[in-house]
Amino acid sequence: MDKVNALSYIFNTHLEAEEAIHLLSRAGFDLKKLSLVGKGSHSEEYPVGFYTTEDRIKSWGGAGAFWGGIWGLLFAPAIFFLPGVGLLAFAGPLTAMLVGALEGAVVVGGVSALGAALAQIGVPEDQVIKYETALKVDKFILVVQGSDEEQRQARSVLEQSATLSL
Protein backbone atom coordinates (compact mmCIF):
# COMPACT_ATOMS: atom_id res chain seq x y z
CA MET A 1 0.00 0.00 0.00
CA ASP A 2 1.28 3.45 -0.88
CA LYS A 3 1.98 5.88 1.91
CA VAL A 4 -0.53 8.65 2.38
CA ASN A 5 0.01 12.19 3.52
CA ALA A 6 -0.14 12.45 7.29
CA LEU A 7 0.59 15.08 9.91
CA SER A 8 1.09 14.01 13.49
CA TYR A 9 0.66 15.94 16.70
CA ILE A 10 1.64 14.98 20.22
CA PHE A 11 -0.57 16.14 23.08
CA ASN A 12 0.39 16.00 26.74
CA THR A 13 -3.13 15.29 27.99
CA HIS A 14 -6.30 13.66 26.79
CA LEU A 15 -8.04 17.02 27.24
CA GLU A 16 -5.75 18.65 24.66
CA ALA A 17 -6.26 15.78 22.20
CA GLU A 18 -10.02 15.92 22.65
CA GLU A 19 -10.06 19.70 22.16
CA ALA A 20 -8.07 19.32 18.91
CA ILE A 21 -10.57 16.80 17.58
CA HIS A 22 -13.51 19.05 18.50
CA LEU A 23 -11.83 22.06 16.83
CA LEU A 24 -11.32 20.10 13.62
CA SER A 25 -14.89 18.84 13.75
CA ARG A 26 -16.29 22.36 14.15
CA ALA A 27 -14.14 23.50 11.21
CA GLY A 28 -15.75 20.84 9.02
CA PHE A 29 -12.75 18.52 8.79
CA ASP A 30 -13.61 14.92 7.83
CA LEU A 31 -13.20 13.04 11.12
CA LYS A 32 -12.74 9.76 9.22
CA LYS A 33 -9.26 11.03 8.39
CA LEU A 34 -8.23 11.38 12.04
CA SER A 35 -6.53 8.74 14.16
CA LEU A 36 -5.88 8.98 17.86
CA VAL A 37 -3.72 6.70 19.93
CA GLY A 38 -2.90 6.80 23.63
CA LYS A 39 -2.81 4.71 26.75
CA GLY A 40 -6.07 2.90 27.25
CA SER A 41 -5.90 3.03 31.01
CA HIS A 42 -3.54 3.08 33.95
CA SER A 43 -3.14 0.89 36.97
CA GLU A 44 -5.47 2.34 39.53
CA GLU A 45 -7.68 1.43 42.43
CA TYR A 46 -10.78 1.04 40.30
CA PRO A 47 -11.75 -1.67 37.81
CA VAL A 48 -11.18 -0.88 34.15
CA GLY A 49 -13.00 -2.54 31.29
CA PHE A 50 -13.69 -2.28 27.59
CA TYR A 51 -16.57 -4.10 25.95
CA THR A 52 -18.89 -3.89 22.96
CA THR A 53 -22.64 -3.46 22.76
CA GLU A 54 -24.54 -2.92 19.54
CA ASP A 55 -21.31 -2.46 17.55
CA ARG A 56 -20.12 0.30 19.89
CA ILE A 57 -17.21 -0.02 22.28
CA LYS A 58 -18.09 0.99 25.81
CA SER A 59 -15.65 1.50 28.62
CA TRP A 60 -15.52 2.27 32.29
CA GLY A 61 -12.79 3.18 34.70
CA GLY A 62 -10.53 6.19 34.89
CA ALA A 63 -10.22 6.71 31.12
CA GLY A 64 -13.73 5.56 30.23
CA ALA A 65 -15.39 8.93 29.75
CA PHE A 66 -12.60 10.22 27.50
CA TRP A 67 -12.30 7.17 25.24
CA GLY A 68 -16.07 6.68 25.15
CA GLY A 69 -16.45 10.22 23.84
CA ILE A 70 -13.63 9.88 21.31
CA TRP A 71 -14.99 6.57 20.04
CA GLY A 72 -18.30 8.33 19.43
CA LEU A 73 -16.51 10.75 17.07
CA LEU A 74 -13.86 8.64 15.34
CA PHE A 75 -14.29 5.26 13.69
CA ALA A 76 -12.54 1.89 14.10
CA PRO A 77 -11.98 1.87 17.86
CA ALA A 78 -9.67 -0.82 19.20
CA ILE A 79 -7.57 -1.75 22.22
CA PHE A 80 -4.22 -3.51 21.91
CA PHE A 81 -1.62 -4.61 24.40
CA LEU A 82 1.77 -3.98 22.83
CA PRO A 83 4.87 -5.27 24.59
CA GLY A 84 7.13 -2.45 25.63
CA VAL A 85 4.33 0.11 25.48
CA GLY A 86 1.38 -1.43 27.31
CA LEU A 87 -2.32 -1.11 26.77
CA LEU A 88 -3.07 1.34 23.94
CA ALA A 89 -6.40 2.59 22.68
CA PHE A 90 -6.74 3.44 18.99
CA ALA A 91 -9.37 5.11 16.86
CA GLY A 92 -9.31 5.94 13.16
CA PRO A 93 -7.50 4.63 10.07
CA LEU A 94 -4.35 3.87 12.08
CA THR A 95 -6.21 0.91 13.60
CA ALA A 96 -6.38 -0.90 10.25
CA MET A 97 -2.70 -0.21 9.60
CA LEU A 98 -1.74 -1.67 12.98
CA VAL A 99 -3.84 -4.79 12.38
CA GLY A 100 -2.17 -5.20 8.98
CA ALA A 101 1.27 -4.79 10.53
CA LEU A 102 0.45 -7.35 13.22
CA GLU A 103 -1.02 -9.87 10.77
CA GLY A 104 1.38 -9.51 7.88
CA ALA A 105 4.75 -8.61 9.28
CA VAL A 106 7.37 -10.46 11.21
CA VAL A 107 7.98 -8.14 14.12
CA VAL A 108 9.96 -8.26 17.31
CA GLY A 109 7.61 -6.94 19.97
CA GLY A 110 4.66 -4.60 19.62
CA VAL A 111 6.72 -1.46 19.28
CA SER A 112 7.94 -2.60 15.87
CA ALA A 113 4.35 -3.26 14.76
CA LEU A 114 3.29 0.17 15.95
CA GLY A 115 6.27 1.72 14.19
CA ALA A 116 5.38 -0.13 10.98
CA ALA A 117 1.78 1.11 11.19
CA LEU A 118 2.88 4.70 11.78
CA ALA A 119 5.34 4.55 8.88
CA GLN A 120 2.71 3.01 6.61
CA ILE A 121 0.29 5.91 7.09
CA GLY A 122 2.97 8.43 6.25
CA VAL A 123 4.69 9.27 9.53
CA PRO A 124 8.33 9.88 8.61
CA GLU A 125 10.46 6.96 9.74
CA ASP A 126 12.82 9.25 11.64
CA GLN A 127 9.83 10.42 13.71
CA VAL A 128 8.47 6.95 14.60
CA ILE A 129 10.72 6.58 17.66
CA LYS A 130 9.64 10.02 18.87
CA TYR A 131 5.98 8.96 18.75
CA GLU A 132 6.59 5.56 20.33
CA THR A 133 8.45 7.29 23.18
CA ALA A 134 5.63 9.81 23.62
CA LEU A 135 3.12 6.96 24.00
CA LYS A 136 5.29 5.28 26.61
CA VAL A 137 5.14 8.41 28.77
CA ASP A 138 1.34 8.67 28.51
CA LYS A 139 1.02 11.27 25.78
CA PHE A 140 -1.51 11.15 22.96
CA ILE A 141 -0.86 11.17 19.23
CA LEU A 142 -3.32 12.62 16.75
CA VAL A 143 -2.66 11.69 13.12
CA VAL A 144 -4.33 13.78 10.43
CA GLN A 145 -4.46 12.13 7.02
CA GLY A 146 -5.57 13.73 3.80
CA SER A 147 -4.58 15.80 0.81
CA ASP A 148 -2.12 18.65 1.07
CA GLU A 149 -5.04 21.09 1.21
CA GLU A 150 -6.76 19.12 3.99
CA GLN A 151 -3.54 19.06 5.97
CA ARG A 152 -3.08 22.81 5.52
CA GLN A 153 -6.65 23.28 6.79
CA ALA A 154 -6.03 21.05 9.83
CA ARG A 155 -2.70 22.75 10.62
CA SER A 156 -4.31 26.18 10.38
CA VAL A 157 -7.19 25.22 12.69
CA LEU A 158 -4.92 23.65 15.29
CA GLU A 159 -2.28 26.39 15.22
CA GLN A 160 -4.90 29.10 15.77
CA SER A 161 -6.00 27.56 19.05
CA ALA A 162 -4.55 29.27 22.09
CA THR A 163 -5.48 26.27 24.27
CA LEU A 164 -3.29 23.76 22.43
CA SER A 165 0.46 23.41 22.83
CA LEU A 166 1.68 22.01 19.50
N, C-alpha and C positions, 0 to 999 in steps of 0.2 A: 504494500500500500504506500502511495506517495505521501510524503509529509505535507501537512497543511500549515497554514500560517497560524501562529499562536503567540499571544502575549501572556506572560505570567506575572502575577503579583503575589507577594508574601504579606500576610497580615498577622500582626501580633496576637490578636484576639478574635474570637468568633463574632463579637459585636462589630468589629471593623469589616470582616468578611461579609457579614449579613448586610451591613449598610451599603457596601459596594454593589452587591447584587440588587438591592432595592433601588439604588440610584440608576443602575443600568436598565432595570425594568421600567422605571418611570420615564426614562429617556427613549423608550421604545426599542431597546436592543433585544434581539431574539435570544431568549434565555436558553434555548436548546443548544446554543453555541458556548455555554458556560459550563465549566467543570469546577468543582470544589473538592478539595481533599484536606483532611485533618484528622486528628485523633478522634476516635469514636467515643472514647470515655476514658476515665482515669480510675485508678484504684481509689475507692472511697468507702465510707461507712454504709452506703446505701446500695441496694441491689441495682444492677444495670441490665437492661435487656433490649433486644431488637427482635421484632417479629413482624409478620405480614398479616394483613386482613384486607380482603377485597382488593388485592393487587396494590396495596399501599403499605409501605413499611412504617410501622409504629415503633416508638421507643419510649423508654422511661429511665429515670436515673438523672444524674447530674447534667448530662448533655442532651437529654431527651427533647426539651423544648426547642433548643436551637436546631438540632438535626431534623426534628419533625417539621419545623417551619421551612427549612431549606429544601427538604425532600418534597414539600408541597409546591415549590417553585421550579426546581430543576428535575430533569428526568434521569432514569437509570440509577436509582440509589442502590448502594451495596456496602457491605462491611467485609473487610478482609483482615486477617491476622498475617502480617508480614514479618518474618524473622528479622531481628535487628531494628525494627521500627515499632512494632506492636500492632495494636488494633487501630485500623484506619477506616474512616468512613469516606465514601466517594459519592459523588453525584455528577451526572453529565457524561459527555462523550468519552472522557478519560476512563470511565468504567469499562467500556468495551475494549479499549486498548490494553488495559491491564489484564483483562480476561484472556485476550489474544496472546499477550506476552506469557502469561502463566501456562496456557494450553500448548502453545506452539514453540516455545523456546526452551533450550536447556539453560537453566539459570542456577547460580549458586546463591541461594538465599533469596528472600523476598525483595531486598533492596535492588538487586539486579533487575528483577521483573518490573518494579516500579520505575527504575531508570529507563528501561526499554520502552515502557508505555509513555513516559514523558517525552523521550526522544522521538517516538513515533508520531506524536501529535504536533511536533514542531518545536519543542523546547530545545534550545541549543545544547549540544552534548556537554559543553564546558560549564553549563549552568545546572545540569542534572544533580551533581553532588551538592550544590548550594541548596536546592529544593529538598533533597532527601534529608540534609542536615536540619533544615528549618522544620520539617515534620517531626524529626526526633525530639526537638525542643518545644513541641506543642504549638507551633505556628500553623497557619492555614494558608493554602495555596489556591488562588483563583486563576484558572486558565481561560483565556478568552480566545476562541477560535473564530475565524472568518476571513473575509477579504481584507485587502489593505484598507479600504474605506471603512469597513466595519471596525477594524482595529483602531483606526484614527478616531472614530466616533467614541469607542469605549475609552480610549486613553484620555480624550478630551473631557468626557464626563467624570472620570475618576480623578483626574488631576485638578479639576475645578472644585472638588470637595475639600472644604477646610477641615472636615472631621476625619479624613483618612490620611495616614502617614504612609506614602508610597515610597 
